[in-house]
Amino acid sequence: MTTPGSHRDAYASSYHRMFFQNRAAGRPLRECPSNDGHNVDAIDGLVIPAVVLLGGAARPEGEALLEAQQSVRVTRSSPRVEGYVAELS
């Protein structure tokens, strides 16, 4: 995505843009997830947690739920999305 002419996608979600902007500014990975108060608390935030829940289906529900909620924090800062993860479990 940083090589000119190699990435022709015209759109990247807000959480992607903010994450990489923070990373380019030299922030540690743990500090890169962010929230603009508008576009980050969105339904696409449930995609990764849904996969994590499916992968943890054989484990106790509480463990799988915690891991799925933590997976939200990898790319975005959204307690609101984390709260909806419980609805998927």
Summary of the structure (lengths in Angstrom):
residues: 89
radius of gyration: 14.6
end to end distance: 33.9
largest distance: 46.6
contacts: 221
relative contact order: 0.16
helix: 55%
strand: 2%
